[in-house]
Amino acid sequence: MKKTILILLFAFIAQIHAQEKIVPVFKDGEAQVVEGFKDSSKWIRHDLWVETTFDSDGDGKLDRMHVDVTRPAQTETEGLKLPVVYESSPYYAGVASGGKELFWNVKHELGEKVPNPVHPNVIRRGKRPIISNSQIRTWVPRGYIVIHSSSPGTGLSDGAPTVGGDNESLAPKAVIDWLNGRAKGYTKREGNKEVKAYWTTGKVGMTGTSYNGTIPLAAATTGVKGLEAIIPVAPNTSYYHYYRSNGLVRSPGGYLGEDIDVLYDFIHSGKEENRARNNKIIRDTEMANGMDRITGDYNDFWAGRDYINDMKPMKAALLMSHGFNDWNVMPEHSYRIYKKASEMGLPTQIYYHQNGHGGPPPMKIMNRWFTHYLFGVDNGVENDAKAWIVRENDKQNEPTAYPEYPNPKAKNVTFYLSGAAPGVGSLHLTKSASKGKETLVDNYSFSAESLAKADYTNHRLLYVTPILKKDVHISGLPKITIKAASSKAAVNLSVYLVSLPWNSSRRTKITDNIITRSWADLQNYKSLTKSKPLKKGKFYEMSFDLQPDDQIIRKGQQIGLMIFSSDSEFTLLPKPGTELTVDLTGTKITIPIVGGKEAFKKAVE
């Protein structure tokens, strides 16, 4: 009898103890902050090196990636296993410092070879075991483990930075393989004492912004088992689309003269003794031979750094995030991958806001995404809206839900040009209005803003709709077909869609003035992979998309198509004087408008 009572007592005590164990808590489909996970002084923090399958620094040994771990104490004291939120970056250990000398000189003719920029040395910073503190205060209190890793050739990770090469996809794959017991981790960079990830379920979600947002996609393209979901924020999904535009050598906004070799130098914070070899093999050979600043053509080098070409193995659920006014990593980067992933049947959502570079989705959306795919909670996230768009005057955490992006109600409306150069011409719905030819003279000293504001100038061509009497909602990718001739064998071509009159007040919003834009090299009128010098005075027809957008143009405004040549913020800047002539009969702009042609007609009646 006493024995039975003791057994029951022990069972009761054990049950009470089990009930006291701290575990993740979910409410309304979201992981909640748990008091027992919240105390940062009790978090376990350590670092290690994960062995990869490649040797990108050529030292005869497989590269090892430096990884840090931050996890709740319960993963040690109570045997609790949790999923992982993982961010990887080339920036954690510092970047190059310097000025304009680090960038390519852009004041030269198209196709002209110029001296290389100055190559800096990066002074590595950071102390062990902490690589980064990003993500931890967001996710650890909610019952996740957070890990970081420095990408190849940066920080205390072995290897060479390749800026989009295969090793930058295989490095995070190795870390995820280690989390699932398929790769080896070590306590030291050169040692043999192993570290096991016994504290995780093996389910991983990745996120990050810009380059840190590119790496989750890179990892996902390997199809690695265990990577369940990714949330890339403003990711660079193609280095060609970052440094080129429809065959044209084009800088990312804010970094005039940057190219892929400049970014390589910027992040090369790895072992000092390996840098000379890496520079010779990667920067001075592979990049120098492949990047082609002469023609700007798409080639095998760029194709190998375009993640859309590697998506076949991808299985991870994709929540994409971007800003429509991000002129650094432009909004097409996210849209092209989202579209492809949707076509592949992967779980997808896209969040677009109206601001610039960066900006993650609201916490609620991210939380639901990771809660479902990492914890397996049936919260119905797969039935949520496919697209979340922040409207012009709304806060970034208050997006409007739409069934898809572009808006399914948007229909392409074609506009034709009627000239009045050097004044302001018109955009019409009838083709018969398009007659004649108009010429502009290239001069980079005039900014795009000054050209759009001018009533009269021979440095741009401008065509506008009637004044809108009702709002017009644009959603999708405008497309231009242009028939043009140049007075030189090569010419910059810049195309803007603008909202006029231009707002120059102190209260200007980022959604005012510029609707969207694009750039192109007329030499690539037939092919992105093979350009051909232009015959002076000969007309060529070329079609290309402008950047994706979703914007409501308010009544009282006019939608304007502006065509000019060199763009002082983005393109090479040749000597002024090149003439670009546009054949209006062969030129048109197609704009996706919610409600189509009828909606536009009603807006201008």
C-alpha positions in Angstrom: 0.0 0.0 0.0 2.8 2.4 1.0 4.7 1.5 -2.2 1.6 2.3 -4.3 1.2 5.7 -2.5 4.8 6.6 -3.1 4.6 5.7 -6.8 1.5 7.8 -7.2 3.2 10.7 -5.2 6.2 10.6 -7.5 4.0 10.5 -10.6 2.1 13.5 -9.3 5.3 15.4 -8.5 6.6 14.5 -12.0 3.4 15.7 -13.6 3.6 19.0 -11.7 7.2 19.4 -12.8 6.3 18.7 -16.4 3.5 21.3 -16.2 6.1 23.8 -15.0 8.3 23.3 -18.1 8.6 26.4 -20.2 7.4 25.9 -23.8 6.4 28.1 -26.7 3.0 29.6 -26.5 0.7 30.4 -29.5 -2.3 32.7 -29.7 -4.3 33.7 -32.8 -1.8 31.7 -34.9 1.3 33.6 -33.7 4.2 32.7 -31.4 3.9 34.8 -28.2 6.6 36.3 -26.1 7.2 33.9 -23.2 8.4 35.2 -19.8 10.7 32.2 -19.4 12.5 32.9 -22.7 12.6 36.7 -22.2 15.5 37.1 -19.8 18.6 37.7 -22.0 21.0 37.0 -19.1 19.9 33.4 -19.2 20.4 32.9 -22.9 23.1 30.5 -24.0 25.5 32.1 -26.5 28.3 30.3 -28.2 30.1 30.0 -31.5 31.5 27.3 -33.7 32.7 26.6 -37.3 30.7 24.5 -39.7 32.6 22.5 -42.4 31.3 23.1 -46.0 31.7 21.0 -49.1 34.0 23.4 -50.9 37.4 25.0 -50.8 37.0 28.5 -52.3 40.2 29.9 -50.9 42.4 27.2 -52.4 44.3 26.2 -49.3 43.6 22.5 -49.8 41.1 22.3 -46.9 37.3 22.5 -46.9 36.2 26.0 -45.9 34.6 26.4 -42.5 31.9 29.0 -41.8 31.9 30.9 -38.5 28.5 30.5 -36.8 27.1 31.9 -33.6 24.1 30.6 -31.6 21.7 32.3 -29.2 19.2 30.0 -27.5 16.9 29.9 -24.5 18.4 28.2 -21.4 15.6 25.6 -21.5 17.3 24.0 -24.6 20.0 22.9 -22.2 18.3 22.5 -18.8 15.0 20.9 -20.0 16.0 19.2 -23.2 13.7 21.6 -25.2 14.1 21.5 -28.9 13.2 24.6 -30.9 13.3 25.8 -34.6 15.9 28.2 -35.8 15.7 31.7 -37.3 18.9 32.2 -39.3 20.6 35.3 -40.8 23.8 35.2 -42.7 25.8 38.2 -44.0 29.1 39.4 -45.5 28.9 42.6 -43.5 29.2 41.5 -39.9 32.9 41.9 -39.6 33.1 45.3 -41.2 33.5 46.7 -44.7 36.0 48.9 -46.6 36.2 52.6 -45.9 37.1 55.3 -48.4 35.6 57.7 -50.9 34.9 58.1 -54.6 38.3 56.5 -55.5 36.8 53.1 -54.6 34.2 53.4 -57.5 34.6 53.3 -61.2 34.9 56.6 -63.1 31.6 57.1 -65.0 32.5 60.2 -66.9 33.4 58.6 -70.2 31.9 57.4 -73.5 29.8 54.2 -73.6 32.1 51.3 -74.5 35.3 53.2 -73.5 37.8 51.4 -71.3 38.9 53.3 -68.2 41.4 52.5 -65.3 40.2 50.3 -62.5 39.2 51.9 -59.2 41.4 51.8 -56.1 41.3 48.5 -54.2 40.9 49.0 -50.4 41.8 46.6 -47.6 39.0 45.9 -45.0 40.0 46.1 -41.4 38.2 43.2 -39.7 36.3 43.9 -36.5 34.2 41.9 -34.0 34.8 39.7 -31.1 33.9 36.1 -30.4 31.5 34.5 -29.7 29.0 37.2 -30.9 28.8 37.7 -34.7 25.6 39.7 -34.6 22.8 40.7 -32.3 20.2 41.0 -35.1 16.9 39.1 -34.8 17.6 37.8 -31.3 15.3 40.1 -29.3 12.5 39.5 -31.8 12.6 35.8 -32.0 14.3 34.2 -28.9 11.6 35.4 -26.5 9.1 33.8 -28.8 10.7 30.4 -28.6 13.1 30.4 -31.4 16.9 29.8 -31.5 18.7 32.5 -33.5 21.9 31.8 -35.4 24.2 34.0 -37.6 27.0 33.1 -39.9 29.6 35.2 -41.7 29.6 34.4 -45.5 32.6 33.0 -47.2 35.7 35.1 -47.1 34.3 37.5 -44.5 34.9 37.8 -40.8 36.2 34.5 -39.3 34.8 32.4 -42.0 37.2 30.7 -44.5 36.9 31.0 -48.2 36.6 33.8 -50.8 33.7 36.2 -51.3 32.3 35.6 -54.8 29.4 38.0 -54.7 26.7 35.5 -55.9 28.9 32.6 -56.7 28.0 29.0 -55.8 29.9 29.0 -52.5 27.5 31.7 -51.2 24.6 29.3 -51.7 26.4 26.2 -50.4 27.7 27.9 -47.2 24.3 28.5 -45.6 23.3 25.0 -46.9 26.1 23.5 -44.9 25.0 25.4 -41.8 21.4 24.0 -42.2 22.9 20.6 -42.9 24.8 20.9 -39.5 21.6 21.8 -37.7 20.1 18.6 -39.1 23.1 16.4 -38.3 24.3 16.1 -41.9 27.4 18.2 -41.6 30.1 18.7 -39.0 30.6 21.6 -36.6 33.8 22.3 -34.7 34.7 24.3 -31.6 37.7 25.8 -33.4 38.5 27.0 -36.9 41.4 24.6 -37.2 40.4 22.0 -34.5 38.7 18.6 -34.6 36.5 18.7 -31.5 32.9 18.4 -32.8 29.8 20.4 -31.8 26.3 18.9 -32.2 23.1 20.9 -32.6 21.1 18.7 -30.2 18.9 21.6 -29.2 17.0 22.1 -32.4 14.1 20.5 -34.3 16.1 21.1 -37.5 13.4 23.3 -38.9 14.9 26.6 -40.2 13.6 29.9 -41.4 15.9 32.5 -42.9 15.5 36.3 -43.2 17.6 39.4 -43.7 17.7 42.7 -45.7 19.6 43.5 -48.9 22.7 41.2 -49.2 21.4 39.5 -46.0 18.1 39.0 -47.8 19.9 37.5 -50.9 21.5 34.7 -48.9 18.1 33.1 -47.8 17.2 32.8 -51.5 20.6 31.5 -52.3 20.3 28.8 -49.7 16.7 28.0 -50.8 17.9 27.4 -54.4 19.9 24.4 -53.2 16.8 22.7 -52.0 18.4 21.9 -48.7 16.2 19.8 -46.4 15.2 21.7 -43.2 14.9 25.2 -44.7 11.2 25.5 -44.5 10.6 29.2 -45.0 12.4 32.3 -46.0 11.6 36.0 -45.7 14.0 38.0 -48.0 13.7 41.7 -47.5 14.8 43.8 -50.5 17.0 41.0 -51.8 19.4 41.3 -54.7 18.2 38.3 -56.8 20.4 38.9 -59.9 23.7 40.8 -59.9 23.1 41.6 -63.6 19.8 43.3 -62.7 21.7 45.2 -59.9 24.6 46.5 -62.1 23.0 46.5 -65.6 19.7 47.4 -67.1 18.5 46.0 -70.5 22.1 45.9 -71.7 23.1 49.2 -70.2 25.9 49.7 -67.6 23.9 51.2 -64.7 24.8 51.9 -61.1 22.5 51.1 -58.2 20.9 54.3 -56.8 23.1 56.1 -54.4 26.3 54.4 -55.5 27.3 55.9 -58.8 30.2 53.9 -60.2 29.7 50.8 -58.2 30.1 47.4 -59.9 30.5 43.8 -58.7 34.2 44.1 -58.2 33.7 47.2 -56.0 31.3 45.2 -53.8 33.8 42.3 -53.6 36.4 44.7 -52.3 33.9 46.3 -49.9 33.1 43.0 -48.1 36.5 41.2 -48.2 37.1 41.0 -44.5 38.4 37.4 -44.3 41.9 36.1 -43.5 44.6 38.6 -44.5 46.9 35.9 -45.7 44.3 34.6 -48.2 43.3 37.9 -49.7 46.0 38.2 -52.4 45.1 34.8 -53.8 41.4 35.5 -53.6 41.9 38.9 -55.4 43.9 37.2 -58.2 41.4 34.4 -58.8 38.1 36.0 -58.1 38.3 39.8 -58.6 41.2 40.1 -61.1 40.3 37.0 -63.2 36.8 35.7 -62.9 35.2 39.1 -62.4 37.5 41.1 -64.7 36.8 38.7 -67.5 33.1 38.3 -66.9 31.6 41.6 -65.7 32.1 43.4 -69.1 31.6 47.1 -68.5 32.2 47.6 -72.2 29.0 46.1 -73.7 26.9 45.5 -70.6 25.6 42.3 -72.2 24.2 39.4 -70.2 26.6 36.4 -70.3 27.5 33.2 -68.5 29.2 35.2 -65.7 26.0 37.1 -64.9 23.8 34.0 -65.5 25.7 32.2 -62.8 24.8 35.1 -60.4 21.1 35.2 -61.3 19.1 33.1 -58.8 16.1 32.7 -61.1 18.2 30.3 -63.1 18.7 28.1 -60.0 15.2 27.8 -58.5 14.2 24.3 -59.7 15.3 22.6 -56.4 13.7 25.2 -54.2 11.1 24.0 -51.7 11.0 26.7 -49.0 7.8 28.8 -48.5 8.5 32.4 -49.7 7.4 35.6 -48.1 8.9 38.4 -50.2 9.3 42.0 -49.1 10.3 45.1 -51.0 9.8 48.9 -51.5 8.3 50.3 -54.7 10.7 53.3 -54.4 13.8 51.2 -53.7 16.2 52.6 -56.4 19.1 50.7 -54.9 17.9 47.1 -55.1 15.0 47.8 -57.5 11.5 46.2 -57.0 11.9 43.9 -60.0 14.3 41.8 -57.9 11.5 40.5 -55.6 8.8 40.4 -58.2 10.6 38.1 -60.6 11.4 35.6 -57.9 7.9 35.8 -56.4 6.4 35.2 -59.8 8.6 32.2 -60.6 8.0 30.7 -57.2 4.2 31.1 -57.6 4.4 29.4 -61.0 6.3 26.5 -59.4 3.5 26.0 -56.9 5.4 27.1 -53.8 3.6 28.8 -50.9 4.2 32.5 -51.6 3.2 35.9 -50.4 4.5 39.3 -51.3 4.6 42.5 -49.3 5.3 45.8 -51.0 5.5 49.2 -49.3 5.9 52.7 -50.8 9.3 53.6 -49.3 12.9 53.0 -50.3 15.5 50.3 -49.5 14.7 47.8 -46.8 11.6 47.5 -44.7 10.4 44.0 -43.5 6.7 42.9 -43.5 4.7 43.7 -40.3 5.6 41.5 -37.4 2.2 39.8 -37.5 2.7 38.6 -41.1 6.2 37.3 -40.4 5.2 35.7 -37.2 2.3 33.8 -38.8 4.7 32.7 -41.6 7.3 31.3 -39.3 4.8 30.0 -36.8 3.1 27.9 -39.4 6.2 26.6 -41.3 8.6 26.2 -38.4 6.4 25.2 -35.5 3.7 23.5 -37.7 0.8 25.5 -36.2 -2.3 25.3 -38.3 -3.0 29.0 -38.4 -4.4 29.2 -42.0 -1.5 31.4 -43.3 -1.6 29.5 -46.6 -5.1 31.0 -47.1 -4.1 34.6 -46.3 -4.0 37.2 -49.0 -1.2 36.6 -51.5 -0.3 40.3 -51.7 0.0 43.0 -49.1 0.4 46.6 -50.4 1.0 49.6 -48.2 -1.1 52.4 -49.7 0.4 55.8 -50.2 -0.6 57.5 -47.0 -0.7 54.4 -44.7 1.9 53.2 -42.2 4.2 50.3 -43.2 2.6 48.0 -40.6 -0.9 48.7 -42.1 -0.9 47.1 -45.6 -4.0 46.5 -47.6 -4.7 42.9 -48.6 -5.1 42.0 -52.3 -5.7 38.6 -53.8 -2.5 38.9 -55.9 0.1 41.2 -57.3 -0.2 42.7 -59.8 -3.8 43.6 -59.0 -6.0 41.1 -60.9 -8.3 43.9 -62.0 -5.4 45.7 -63.8 -5.5 45.7 -67.5 -2.9 47.0 -69.9 -3.7 50.3 -71.5 -1.6 51.5 -74.5 -0.8 55.2 -74.9 0.6 56.8 -78.1 2.7 59.9 -78.4 1.9 63.3 -79.9 4.9 65.6 -80.1 5.5 69.2 -79.2 9.3 69.2 -78.5 11.1 71.0 -77.0 7.8 71.7 -75.2 5.5 69.2 -73.7 3.6 66.7 -75.9 0.6 64.5 -75.2 -0.3 60.9 -74.5 -3.3 59.5 -76.3 -5.3 56.3 -76.5 -5.5 56.5 -80.3 -2.5 55.5 -82.5 -3.4 58.0 -85.2 -2.1 60.8 -82.9 1.4 59.5 -83.2 3.2 61.3 -86.0 6.6 62.6 -86.8 10.0 62.4 -85.2 11.4 64.4 -82.2 15.1 64.9 -81.1 16.7 65.5 -77.8 20.3 66.4 -77.0 22.1 64.4 -74.3 23.5 66.5 -71.4 24.0 64.7 -68.0 24.4 68.1 -66.2 20.6 68.3 -66.2 19.1 66.1 -63.6 15.9 64.1 -64.2 14.1 66.3 -61.8 15.0 69.5 -63.7 14.0 67.9 -67.0 10.6 66.8 -65.7 9.9 70.3 -64.2 11.0 72.2 -67.4 8.3 73.5 -69.7 10.8 73.9 -72.5 14.1 72.1 -73.0 15.8 70.2 -75.8 17.4 67.7 -73.4 14.4 65.5 -73.0 11.1 64.5 -74.6 7.9 64.7 -72.4 4.4 63.5 -73.2 1.5 63.8 -70.7 -2.1 62.7 -70.3 -4.9 65.1 -69.8 -5.4 66.2 -66.1 -7.0 63.4 -64.1 -10.4 64.2 -62.8 -10.5 60.9 -60.9 -7.7 58.8 -59.3 -6.0 56.3 -61.5 -4.6 53.1 -59.9 -1.5 51.6 -61.6 -0.6 48.0 -60.7 2.1 46.0 -62.5 4.9 46.6 -64.9 4.6 49.3 -67.5 6.2 48.5 -70.8 7.7 50.8 -73.5 8.3 50.1 -77.1 10.5 52.8 -78.6 11.8 53.4 -82.1 14.9 55.6 -81.9 18.1 56.6 -83.7 21.4 57.9 -82.3 24.0 60.3 -83.7 26.7 58.0 -82.1 27.3 54.2 -82.1 26.1 54.0 -78.5 23.7 56.0 -76.4 22.2 55.9 -72.9 18.4 55.6 -72.9 16.5 56.6 -69.8 12.7 56.3 -69.5 10.7 57.7 -66.6 6.9 57.6 -65.8 6.2 60.7 -63.7 3.3 62.4 -62.0 3.0 66.1 -62.8 3.1 68.9 -61.9 6.3 68.0 -60.0 6.0 68.6 -56.3 9.0 70.6 -55.0 7.6 71.6 -51.7 9.2 70.7 -48.3 6.5 68.2 -47.7 7.2 66.1 -50.8 6.4 62.5 -50.2 8.4 59.6 -51.8 5.3 58.7 -53.7 5.1 62.1 -55.4 6.7 62.8 -58.7 8.4 59.6 -59.9 6.0 56.7 -60.6 8.5 54.3 -62.0 11.5 54.2 -64.4 13.9 52.1 -66.4 17.1 52.3 -68.5 18.3 50.5 -71.6 21.1 50.2 -74.2 19.6 50.6 -77.7 22.5 48.4 -78.9 20.7 45.5 -77.3 17.5 46.1 -79.3 17.5 42.5 -80.6 19.3 40.5 -77.8 20.3 41.0 -74.2 23.3 38.7 -74.8 24.6 40.3 -77.9 24.8 44.0 -78.5 25.6 45.6 -81.9 27.0 49.1 -82.5 24.3 51.5 -83.8 24.5 52.9 -87.3 24.3 56.7 -87.0 20.8 57.9 -87.9 19.3 54.5 -88.3 16.2 53.7 -86.4 16.0 50.7 -84.1 12.9 49.4 -82.2 13.3 48.1 -78.7 10.8 47.0 -76.0 11.5 46.6 -72.3 9.7 46.8 -68.9 9.8 49.6 -66.4 10.1 48.7 -62.7 7.0 47.2 -61.1 4.7 49.5 -59.2 1.4 49.8 -57.4 0.4 53.4 -57.0 -2.7 55.6 -57.0 -2.1 58.7 -59.1 -4.4 61.4 -57.6 -6.9 63.5 -59.4 -5.5 66.8 -60.5 -2.2 65.2 -61.7 -1.1 64.2 -65.1 0.8 61.0 -66.0 3.9 61.9 -68.0 6.3 59.8 -70.1 9.8 61.3 -70.1 12.5 60.1 -72.4 16.0 61.3 -72.1 19.6 60.0 -72.4 22.2 60.1 -69.6 20.8 59.9 -66.1 23.2 61.7 -63.7 22.3 59.4 -60.8 22.5 56.0 -62.5 24.2 55.8 -65.9 27.6 56.5 -67.5 28.1 60.2 -68.2 29.5 60.7 -71.7 30.4 64.1 -73.1 27.2 66.1 -73.8 26.0 66.5 -77.4 24.8 63.1 -78.5 21.4 63.4 -80.3 18.7 60.8 -79.7 15.8 60.9 -82.2 12.5 59.2 -81.4 10.0 58.1 -84.1 6.6 58.8 -82.5 4.8 56.4 -85.0 6.8 53.5 -83.7 6.8 54.4 -80.0 4.2 53.5 -77.3 3.9 53.0 -73.6 1.6 50.3 -72.0 0.5 51.0 -68.5 -1.4 48.5 -66.3 -4.4 50.3 -64.9 -7.0 48.9 -62.5 -10.2 48.9 -64.4 -8.3 49.1 -67.8 -9.1 51.6 -70.6 -12.6 52.3 -69.3 -11.3 53.4 -65.9 -8.8 55.7 -67.5 -11.4 57.2 -69.9 -13.7 58.0 -66.9 -10.7 59.6 -65.1 -10.1 62.1 -67.8 -13.6 62.8 -69.1 
